[in-house]
């Protein structure tokens, strides 16, 4: 599933999702041959968990 679909599901912006991956809050997202992110269930669940923890007040540093 692409980043646009994941952004719709999680209600996070694509920029936020890329940022979380870049700083290591979520694991590396598998990519297609052309380099486009191809989110799987694990990546999606990690993002859902991060969103819940951020809404609960956990800092980005604590999530790292």
mmCIF file of the N, C-alpha and C atoms, coordinates in Angstrom:
data_MODEL
# 
_entry.id   MODEL 
# 
loop_
_atom_site.group_PDB 
_atom_site.id 
_atom_site.type_symbol 
_atom_site.label_atom_id 
_atom_site.label_alt_id 
_atom_site.label_comp_id 
_atom_site.label_asym_id 
_atom_site.label_entity_id 
_atom_site.label_seq_id 
_atom_site.pdbx_PDB_ins_code 
_atom_site.Cartn_x 
_atom_site.Cartn_y 
_atom_site.Cartn_z 
_atom_site.occupancy 
_atom_site.B_iso_or_equiv 
_atom_site.pdbx_formal_charge 
_atom_site.auth_seq_id 
_atom_site.auth_comp_id 
_atom_site.auth_asym_id 
_atom_site.auth_atom_id 
_atom_site.pdbx_PDB_model_num 
ATOM 1   N N  . UNK A 1 1  ? 0.855  -1.161 0.000  1.00 0.00 ? 1  UNK A N  1 
ATOM 2   C CA . UNK A 1 1  ? 0.000  0.000  0.000  1.00 0.00 ? 1  UNK A CA 1 
ATOM 3   C C  . UNK A 1 1  ? 0.903  1.225  0.000  1.00 0.00 ? 1  UNK A C  1 
ATOM 4   N N  . UNK A 1 2  ? 0.516  2.248  -0.719 1.00 0.00 ? 2  UNK A N  1 
ATOM 5   C CA . UNK A 1 2  ? 1.367  3.428  -0.854 1.00 0.00 ? 2  UNK A CA 1 
ATOM 6   C C  . UNK A 1 2  ? 1.163  4.416  0.297  1.00 0.00 ? 2  UNK A C  1 
ATOM 7   N N  . UNK A 1 3  ? 2.003  5.429  0.335  1.00 0.00 ? 3  UNK A N  1 
ATOM 8   C CA . UNK A 1 3  ? 2.003  6.372  1.451  1.00 0.00 ? 3  UNK A CA 1 
ATOM 9   C C  . UNK A 1 3  ? 0.702  7.181  1.510  1.00 0.00 ? 3  UNK A C  1 
ATOM 10  N N  . UNK A 1 4  ? 0.107  7.448  0.367  1.00 0.00 ? 4  UNK A N  1 
ATOM 11  C CA . UNK A 1 4  ? -1.151 8.201  0.353  1.00 0.00 ? 4  UNK A CA 1 
ATOM 12  C C  . UNK A 1 4  ? -2.255 7.429  1.070  1.00 0.00 ? 4  UNK A C  1 
ATOM 13  N N  . UNK A 1 5  ? -2.351 6.145  0.791  1.00 0.00 ? 5  UNK A N  1 
ATOM 14  C CA . UNK A 1 5  ? -3.363 5.296  1.426  1.00 0.00 ? 5  UNK A CA 1 
ATOM 15  C C  . UNK A 1 5  ? -3.096 5.183  2.924  1.00 0.00 ? 5  UNK A C  1 
ATOM 16  N N  . UNK A 1 6  ? -1.844 5.012  3.311  1.00 0.00 ? 6  UNK A N  1 
ATOM 17  C CA . UNK A 1 6  ? -1.485 4.913  4.723  1.00 0.00 ? 6  UNK A CA 1 
ATOM 18  C C  . UNK A 1 6  ? -1.800 6.221  5.446  1.00 0.00 ? 6  UNK A C  1 
ATOM 19  N N  . UNK A 1 7  ? -1.546 7.340  4.800  1.00 0.00 ? 7  UNK A N  1 
ATOM 20  C CA . UNK A 1 7  ? -1.856 8.643  5.392  1.00 0.00 ? 7  UNK A CA 1 
ATOM 21  C C  . UNK A 1 7  ? -3.361 8.776  5.627  1.00 0.00 ? 7  UNK A C  1 
ATOM 22  N N  . UNK A 1 8  ? -4.165 8.305  4.691  1.00 0.00 ? 8  UNK A N  1 
ATOM 23  C CA . UNK A 1 8  ? -5.620 8.349  4.860  1.00 0.00 ? 8  UNK A CA 1 
ATOM 24  C C  . UNK A 1 8  ? -6.066 7.468  6.031  1.00 0.00 ? 8  UNK A C  1 
ATOM 25  N N  . UNK A 1 9  ? -5.486 6.288  6.143  1.00 0.00 ? 9  UNK A N  1 
ATOM 26  C CA . UNK A 1 9  ? -5.874 5.344  7.197  1.00 0.00 ? 9  UNK A CA 1 
ATOM 27  C C  . UNK A 1 9  ? -5.477 5.863  8.575  1.00 0.00 ? 9  UNK A C  1 
ATOM 28  N N  . UNK A 1 10 ? -4.233 6.361  8.686  1.00 0.00 ? 10 UNK A N  1 
ATOM 29  C CA . UNK A 1 10 ? -3.704 6.761  9.994  1.00 0.00 ? 10 UNK A CA 1 
ATOM 30  C C  . UNK A 1 10 ? -4.032 8.201  10.364 1.00 0.00 ? 10 UNK A C  1 
ATOM 31  N N  . UNK A 1 11 ? -4.484 8.991  9.401  1.00 0.00 ? 11 UNK A N  1 
ATOM 32  C CA . UNK A 1 11 ? -4.740 10.422 9.606  1.00 0.00 ? 11 UNK A CA 1 
ATOM 33  C C  . UNK A 1 11 ? -3.451 11.175 9.958  1.00 0.00 ? 11 UNK A C  1 
ATOM 34  N N  . UNK A 1 12 ? -2.318 10.662 9.462  1.00 0.00 ? 12 UNK A N  1 
ATOM 35  C CA . UNK A 1 12 ? -1.032 11.334 9.583  1.00 0.00 ? 12 UNK A CA 1 
ATOM 36  C C  . UNK A 1 12 ? -0.660 11.851 8.197  1.00 0.00 ? 12 UNK A C  1 
ATOM 37  N N  . UNK A 1 13 ? 0.082  12.949 8.155  1.00 0.00 ? 13 UNK A N  1 
ATOM 38  C CA . UNK A 1 13 ? 0.498  13.456 6.851  1.00 0.00 ? 13 UNK A CA 1 
ATOM 39  C C  . UNK A 1 13 ? 1.613  12.580 6.288  1.00 0.00 ? 13 UNK A C  1 
ATOM 40  N N  . UNK A 1 14 ? 1.751  12.607 4.986  1.00 0.00 ? 14 UNK A N  1 
ATOM 41  C CA . UNK A 1 14 ? 2.820  11.845 4.340  1.00 0.00 ? 14 UNK A CA 1 
ATOM 42  C C  . UNK A 1 14 ? 4.179  12.331 4.839  1.00 0.00 ? 14 UNK A C  1 
ATOM 43  N N  . UNK A 1 15 ? 4.321  13.623 5.060  1.00 0.00 ? 15 UNK A N  1 
ATOM 44  C CA . UNK A 1 15 ? 5.579  14.169 5.580  1.00 0.00 ? 15 UNK A CA 1 
ATOM 45  C C  . UNK A 1 15 ? 5.897  13.613 6.963  1.00 0.00 ? 15 UNK A C  1 
ATOM 46  N N  . UNK A 1 16 ? 4.883  13.501 7.810  1.00 0.00 ? 16 UNK A N  1 
ATOM 47  C CA . UNK A 1 16 ? 5.081  12.951 9.153  1.00 0.00 ? 16 UNK A CA 1 
ATOM 48  C C  . UNK A 1 16 ? 5.495  11.494 9.072  1.00 0.00 ? 16 UNK A C  1 
ATOM 49  N N  . UNK A 1 17 ? 4.875  10.746 8.198  1.00 0.00 ? 17 UNK A N  1 
ATOM 50  C CA . UNK A 1 17 ? 5.208  9.330  8.036  1.00 0.00 ? 17 UNK A CA 1 
ATOM 51  C C  . UNK A 1 17 ? 6.659  9.182  7.577  1.00 0.00 ? 17 UNK A C  1 
ATOM 52  N N  . UNK A 1 18 ? 7.068  9.991  6.595  1.00 0.00 ? 18 UNK A N  1 
ATOM 53  C CA . UNK A 1 18 ? 8.450  9.950  6.122  1.00 0.00 ? 18 UNK A CA 1 
ATOM 54  C C  . UNK A 1 18 ? 9.417  10.331 7.243  1.00 0.00 ? 18 UNK A C  1 
ATOM 55  N N  . UNK A 1 19 ? 9.053  11.334 8.018  1.00 0.00 ? 19 UNK A N  1 
ATOM 56  C CA . UNK A 1 19 ? 9.883  11.782 9.138  1.00 0.00 ? 19 UNK A CA 1 
ATOM 57  C C  . UNK A 1 19 ? 10.052 10.667 10.167 1.00 0.00 ? 19 UNK A C  1 
ATOM 58  N N  . UNK A 1 20 ? 8.974  10.016 10.538 1.00 0.00 ? 20 UNK A N  1 
ATOM 59  C CA . UNK A 1 20 ? 9.046  8.926  11.505 1.00 0.00 ? 20 UNK A CA 1 
ATOM 60  C C  . UNK A 1 20 ? 9.961  7.805  11.000 1.00 0.00 ? 20 UNK A C  1 
ATOM 61  N N  . UNK A 1 21 ? 9.904  7.521  9.720  1.00 0.00 ? 21 UNK A N  1 
ATOM 62  C CA . UNK A 1 21 ? 10.792 6.494  9.173  1.00 0.00 ? 21 UNK A CA 1 
ATOM 63  C C  . UNK A 1 21 ? 12.242 6.980  9.195  1.00 0.00 ? 21 UNK A C  1 
ATOM 64  N N  . UNK A 1 22 ? 12.461 8.208  8.798  1.00 0.00 ? 22 UNK A N  1 
ATOM 65  C CA . UNK A 1 22 ? 13.819 8.752  8.703  1.00 0.00 ? 22 UNK A CA 1 
ATOM 66  C C  . UNK A 1 22 ? 14.537 8.772  10.053 1.00 0.00 ? 22 UNK A C  1 
ATOM 67  N N  . UNK A 1 23 ? 13.797 9.108  11.122 1.00 0.00 ? 23 UNK A N  1 
ATOM 68  C CA . UNK A 1 23 ? 14.446 9.203  12.433 1.00 0.00 ? 23 UNK A CA 1 
ATOM 69  C C  . UNK A 1 23 ? 14.412 7.887  13.201 1.00 0.00 ? 23 UNK A C  1 
ATOM 70  N N  . UNK A 1 24 ? 13.804 6.860  12.635 1.00 0.00 ? 24 UNK A N  1 
ATOM 71  C CA . UNK A 1 24 ? 13.851 5.529  13.220 1.00 0.00 ? 24 UNK A CA 1 
ATOM 72  C C  . UNK A 1 24 ? 12.745 5.197  14.201 1.00 0.00 ? 24 UNK A C  1 
ATOM 73  N N  . UNK A 1 25 ? 11.671 5.993  14.229 1.00 0.00 ? 25 UNK A N  1 
ATOM 74  C CA . UNK A 1 25 ? 10.551 5.659  15.117 1.00 0.00 ? 25 UNK A CA 1 
ATOM 75  C C  . UNK A 1 25 ? 9.803  4.443  14.591 1.00 0.00 ? 25 UNK A C  1 
ATOM 76  N N  . UNK A 1 26 ? 9.710  4.322  13.284 1.00 0.00 ? 26 UNK A N  1 
ATOM 77  C CA . UNK A 1 26 ? 9.188  3.094  12.686 1.00 0.00 ? 26 UNK A CA 1 
ATOM 78  C C  . UNK A 1 26 ? 10.341 2.452  11.922 1.00 0.00 ? 26 UNK A C  1 
ATOM 79  N N  . UNK A 1 27 ? 10.244 1.163  11.699 1.00 0.00 ? 27 UNK A N  1 
ATOM 80  C CA . UNK A 1 27 ? 11.292 0.459  10.965 1.00 0.00 ? 27 UNK A CA 1 
ATOM 81  C C  . UNK A 1 27 ? 11.306 0.856  9.504  1.00 0.00 ? 27 UNK A C  1 
ATOM 82  N N  . UNK A 1 28 ? 12.366 0.471  8.812  1.00 0.00 ? 28 UNK A N  1 
ATOM 83  C CA . UNK A 1 28 ? 12.433 0.771  7.374  1.00 0.00 ? 28 UNK A CA 1 
ATOM 84  C C  . UNK A 1 28 ? 11.231 0.165  6.642  1.00 0.00 ? 28 UNK A C  1 
ATOM 85  N N  . UNK A 1 29 ? 10.644 0.963  5.786  1.00 0.00 ? 29 UNK A N  1 
ATOM 86  C CA . UNK A 1 29 ? 9.483  0.510  5.022  1.00 0.00 ? 29 UNK A CA 1 
ATOM 87  C C  . UNK A 1 29 ? 9.984  -0.141 3.732  1.00 0.00 ? 29 UNK A C  1 
ATOM 88  N N  . UNK A 1 30 ? 9.499  -1.342 3.432  1.00 0.00 ? 30 UNK A N  1 
ATOM 89  C CA . UNK A 1 30 ? 9.912  -1.982 2.173  1.00 0.00 ? 30 UNK A CA 1 
ATOM 90  C C  . UNK A 1 30 ? 9.587  -1.082 0.984  1.00 0.00 ? 30 UNK A C  1 
ATOM 91  N N  . UNK A 1 31 ? 10.402 -1.189 -0.038 1.00 0.00 ? 31 UNK A N  1 
ATOM 92  C CA . UNK A 1 31 ? 10.196 -0.363 -1.229 1.00 0.00 ? 31 UNK A CA 1 
ATOM 93  C C  . UNK A 1 31 ? 10.051 -1.228 -2.468 1.00 0.00 ? 31 UNK A C  1 
ATOM 94  N N  . UNK A 1 32 ? 9.332  -0.677 -3.420 1.00 0.00 ? 32 UNK A N  1 
ATOM 95  C CA . UNK A 1 32 ? 9.182  -1.340 -4.711 1.00 0.00 ? 32 UNK A CA 1 
ATOM 96  C C  . UNK A 1 32 ? 10.477 -1.149 -5.497 1.00 0.00 ? 32 UNK A C  1 
ATOM 97  N N  . UNK A 1 33 ? 10.598 -1.805 -6.627 1.00 0.00 ? 33 UNK A N  1 
ATOM 98  C CA . UNK A 1 33 ? 11.798 -1.679 -7.451 1.00 0.00 ? 33 UNK A CA 1 
ATOM 99  C C  . UNK A 1 33 ? 12.075 -0.238 -7.858 1.00 0.00 ? 33 UNK A C  1 
ATOM 100 N N  . UNK A 1 34 ? 11.026 0.561  -8.019 1.00 0.00 ? 34 UNK A N  1 
ATOM 101 C CA . UNK A 1 34 ? 11.188 1.952  -8.430 1.00 0.00 ? 34 UNK A CA 1 
ATOM 102 C C  . UNK A 1 34 ? 11.434 2.893  -7.246 1.00 0.00 ? 34 UNK A C  1 
ATOM 103 N N  . UNK A 1 35 ? 11.551 2.351  -6.026 1.00 0.00 ? 35 UNK A N  1 
ATOM 104 C CA . UNK A 1 35 ? 11.875 3.150  -4.860 1.00 0.00 ? 35 UNK A CA 1 
ATOM 105 C C  . UNK A 1 35 ? 10.685 3.654  -4.069 1.00 0.00 ? 35 UNK A C  1 
ATOM 106 N N  . UNK A 1 36 ? 9.481  3.422  -4.553 1.00 0.00 ? 36 UNK A N  1 
ATOM 107 C CA . UNK A 1 36 ? 8.282  3.889  -3.852 1.00 0.00 ? 36 UNK A CA 1 
ATOM 108 C C  . UNK A 1 36 ? 8.025  2.999  -2.648 1.00 0.00 ? 36 UNK A C  1 
ATOM 109 N N  . UNK A 1 37 ? 7.715  3.628  -1.523 1.00 0.00 ? 37 UNK A N  1 
ATOM 110 C CA . UNK A 1 37 ? 7.421  2.860  -0.306 1.00 0.00 ? 37 UNK A CA 1 
ATOM 111 C C  . UNK A 1 37 ? 6.210  1.960  -0.528 1.00 0.00 ? 37 UNK A C  1 
ATOM 112 N N  . UNK A 1 38 ? 6.326  0.746  -0.007 1.00 0.00 ? 38 UNK A N  1 
ATOM 113 C CA . UNK A 1 38 ? 5.249  -0.233 -0.117 1.00 0.00 ? 38 UNK A CA 1 
ATOM 114 C C  . UNK A 1 38 ? 4.936  -0.722 1.301  1.00 0.00 ? 38 UNK A C  1 
ATOM 115 N N  . UNK A 1 39 ? 4.053  -0.008 1.983  1.00 0.00 ? 39 UNK A N  1 
ATOM 116 C CA . UNK A 1 39 ? 3.752  -0.296 3.381  1.00 0.00 ? 39 UNK A CA 1 
ATOM 117 C C  . UNK A 1 39 ? 3.067  -1.641 3.526  1.00 0.00 ? 39 UNK A C  1 
ATOM 118 N N  . UNK A 1 40 ? 3.507  -2.394 4.531  1.00 0.00 ? 40 UNK A N  1 
ATOM 119 C CA . UNK A 1 40 ? 2.878  -3.671 4.847  1.00 0.00 ? 40 UNK A CA 1 
ATOM 120 C C  . UNK A 1 40 ? 2.140  -3.532 6.178  1.00 0.00 ? 40 UNK A C  1 
ATOM 121 N N  . UNK A 1 41 ? 1.540  -4.607 6.643  1.00 0.00 ? 41 UNK A N  1 
ATOM 122 C CA . UNK A 1 41 ? 0.773  -4.558 7.890  1.00 0.00 ? 41 UNK A CA 1 
ATOM 123 C C  . UNK A 1 41 ? 1.640  -4.145 9.075  1.00 0.00 ? 41 UNK A C  1 
ATOM 124 N N  . UNK A 1 42 ? 2.873  -4.620 9.099  1.00 0.00 ? 42 UNK A N  1 
ATOM 125 C CA . UNK A 1 42 ? 3.766  -4.286 10.213 1.00 0.00 ? 42 UNK A CA 1 
ATOM 126 C C  . UNK A 1 42 ? 4.021  -2.780 10.269 1.00 0.00 ? 42 UNK A C  1 
ATOM 127 N N  . UNK A 1 43 ? 4.328  -2.181 9.123  1.00 0.00 ? 43 UNK A N  1 
ATOM 128 C CA . UNK A 1 43 ? 4.579  -0.742 9.064  1.00 0.00 ? 43 UNK A CA 1 
ATOM 129 C C  . UNK A 1 43 ? 3.340  0.038  9.496  1.00 0.00 ? 43 UNK A C  1 
ATOM 130 N N  . UNK A 1 44 ? 2.189  -0.398 9.021  1.00 0.00 ? 44 UNK A N  1 
ATOM 131 C CA . UNK A 1 44 ? 0.938  0.261  9.361  1.00 0.00 ? 44 UNK A CA 1 
ATOM 132 C C  . UNK A 1 44 ? 0.668  0.171  10.862 1.00 0.00 ? 44 UNK A C  1 
ATOM 133 N N  . UNK A 1 45 ? 0.884  -0.996 11.445 1.00 0.00 ? 45 UNK A N  1 
ATOM 134 C CA . UNK A 1 45 ? 0.676  -1.164 12.890 1.00 0.00 ? 45 UNK A CA 1 
ATOM 135 C C  . UNK A 1 45 ? 1.652  -0.325 13.705 1.00 0.00 ? 45 UNK A C  1 
ATOM 136 N N  . UNK A 1 46 ? 2.889  -0.197 13.239 1.00 0.00 ? 46 UNK A N  1 
ATOM 137 C CA . UNK A 1 46 ? 3.857  0.654  13.927 1.00 0.00 ? 46 UNK A CA 1 
ATOM 138 C C  . UNK A 1 46 ? 3.387  2.101  13.926 1.00 0.00 ? 46 UNK A C  1 
ATOM 139 N N  . UNK A 1 47 ? 2.882  2.566  12.803 1.00 0.00 ? 47 UNK A N  1 
ATOM 140 C CA . UNK A 1 47 ? 2.394  3.940  12.719 1.00 0.00 ? 47 UNK A CA 1 
ATOM 141 C C  . UNK A 1 47 ? 1.182  4.164  13.624 1.00 0.00 ? 47 UNK A C  1 
ATOM 142 N N  . UNK A 1 48 ? 0.288  3.200  13.669 1.00 0.00 ? 48 UNK A N  1 
ATOM 143 C CA . UNK A 1 48 ? -0.880 3.315  14.554 1.00 0.00 ? 48 UNK A CA 1 
ATOM 144 C C  . UNK A 1 48 ? -0.443 3.396  16.011 1.00 0.00 ? 48 UNK A C  1 
ATOM 145 N N  . UNK A 1 49 ? 0.541  2.568  16.392 1.00 0.00 ? 49 UNK A N  1 
ATOM 146 C CA . UNK A 1 49 ? 1.058  2.586  17.760 1.00 0.00 ? 49 UNK A CA 1 
ATOM 147 C C  . UNK A 1 49 ? 1.706  3.935  18.078 1.00 0.00 ? 49 UNK A C  1 
ATOM 148 N N  . UNK A 1 50 ? 2.522  4.432  17.171 1.00 0.00 ? 50 UNK A N  1 
ATOM 149 C CA . UNK A 1 50 ? 3.182  5.723  17.381 1.00 0.00 ? 50 UNK A CA 1 
ATOM 150 C C  . UNK A 1 50 ? 2.149  6.826  17.545 1.00 0.00 ? 50 UNK A C  1 
ATOM 151 N N  . UNK A 1 51 ? 1.122  6.805  16.720 1.00 0.00 ? 51 UNK A N  1 
ATOM 152 C CA . UNK A 1 51 ? 0.083  7.835  16.822 1.00 0.00 ? 51 UNK A CA 1 
ATOM 153 C C  . UNK A 1 51 ? -0.608 7.772  18.177 1.00 0.00 ? 51 UNK A C  1 
ATOM 154 N N  . UNK A 1 52 ? -0.923 6.595  18.661 1.00 0.00 ? 52 UNK A N  1 
ATOM 155 C CA . UNK A 1 52 ? -1.564 6.441  19.969 1.00 0.00 ? 52 UNK A CA 1 
ATOM 156 C C  . UNK A 1 52 ? -0.655 6.978  21.072 1.00 0.00 ? 52 UNK A C  1 
ATOM 157 N N  . UNK A 1 53 ? 0.611  6.622  21.006 1.00 0.00 ? 53 UNK A N  1 
ATOM 158 C CA . UNK A 1 53 ? 1.561  7.066  22.030 1.00 0.00 ? 53 UNK A CA 1 
ATOM 159 C C  . UNK A 1 53 ? 1.771  8.578  21.993 1.00 0.00 ? 53 UNK A C  1 
ATOM 160 N N  . UNK A 1 54 ? 1.839  9.150  20.794 1.00 0.00 ? 54 UNK A N  1 
ATOM 161 C CA . UNK A 1 54 ? 1.984  10.612 20.669 1.00 0.00 ? 54 UNK A CA 1 
ATOM 162 C C  . UNK A 1 54 ? 0.742  11.314 21.218 1.00 0.00 ? 54 UNK A C  1 
ATOM 163 N N  . UNK A 1 55 ? -0.448 10.779 20.929 1.00 0.00 ? 55 UNK A N  1 
ATOM 164 C CA . UNK A 1 55 ? -1.684 11.370 21.450 1.00 0.00 ? 55 UNK A CA 1 
ATOM 165 C C  . UNK A 1 55 ? -1.761 11.268 22.966 1.00 0.00 ? 55 UNK A C  1 
ATOM 166 N N  . UNK A 1 56 ? -1.087 10.268 23.537 1.00 0.00 ? 56 UNK A N  1 
ATOM 167 C CA . UNK A 1 56 ? -1.058 10.087 24.986 1.00 0.00 ? 56 UNK A CA 1 
ATOM 168 C C  . UNK A 1 56 ? -0.016 10.992 25.642 1.00 0.00 ? 56 UNK A C  1 
ATOM 169 N N  . UNK A 1 57 ? 0.762  11.682 24.810 1.00 0.00 ? 57 UNK A N  1 
ATOM 170 C CA . UNK A 1 57 ? 1.725  12.634 25.356 1.00 0.00 ? 57 UNK A CA 1 
ATOM 171 C C  . UNK A 1 57 ? 3.163  12.170 25.352 1.00 0.00 ? 57 UNK A C  1 
ATOM 172 N N  . UNK A 1 58 ? 3.449  11.025 24.789 1.00 0.00 ? 58 UNK A N  1 
ATOM 173 C CA . UNK A 1 58 ? 4.830  10.538 24.759 1.00 0.00 ? 58 UNK A CA 1 
ATOM 174 C C  . UNK A 1 58 ? 5.648  11.348 23.759 1.00 0.00 ? 58 UNK A C  1 
ATOM 175 N N  . UNK A 1 59 ? 6.859  11.672 24.138 1.00 0.00 ? 59 UNK A N  1 
ATOM 176 C CA . UNK A 1 59 ? 7.736  12.476 23.271 1.00 0.00 ? 59 UNK A CA 1 
ATOM 177 C C  . UNK A 1 59 ? 8.344  11.614 22.178 1.00 0.00 ? 59 UNK A C  1 
ATOM 178 N N  . UNK A 1 60 ? 8.813  12.279 21.149 1.00 0.00 ? 60 UNK A N  1 
ATOM 179 C CA . UNK A 1 60 ? 9.489  11.584 20.059 1.00 0.00 ? 60 UNK A CA 1 
ATOM 180 C C  . UNK A 1 60 ? 10.756 10.937 20.586 1.00 0.00 ? 60 UNK A C  1 
ATOM 181 N N  . UNK A 1 61 ? 11.468 11.630 21.450 1.00 0.00 ? 61 UNK A N  1 
ATOM 182 C CA . UNK A 1 61 ? 12.706 11.067 22.015 1.00 0.00 ? 61 UNK A CA 1 
ATOM 183 C C  . UNK A 1 61 ? 12.421 9.779  22.782 1.00 0.00 ? 61 UNK A C  1 
ATOM 184 N N  . UNK A 1 62 ? 11.330 9.745  23.524 1.00 0.00 ? 62 UNK A N  1 
ATOM 185 C CA . UNK A 1 62 ? 10.975 8.533  24.274 1.00 0.00 ? 62 UNK A CA 1 
ATOM 186 C C  . UNK A 1 62 ? 10.598 7.396  23.329 1.00 0.00 ? 62 UNK A C  1 
ATOM 187 N N  . UNK A 1 63 ? 9.968  7.724  22.209 1.00 0.00 ? 63 UNK A N  1 
ATOM 188 C CA . UNK A 1 63 ? 9.585  6.699  21.248 1.00 0.00 ? 63 UNK A CA 1 
ATOM 189 C C  . UNK A 1 63 ? 10.800 6.100  20.530 1.00 0.00 ? 63 UNK A C  1 
ATOM 190 N N  . UNK A 1 64 ? 11.835 6.901  20.376 1.00 0.00 ? 64 UNK A N  1 
ATOM 191 C CA . UNK A 1 64 ? 13.040 6.383  19.723 1.00 0.00 ? 64 UNK A CA 1 
ATOM 192 C C  . UNK A 1 64 ? 13.607 5.260  20.542 1.00 0.00 ? 64 UNK A C  1 
# 
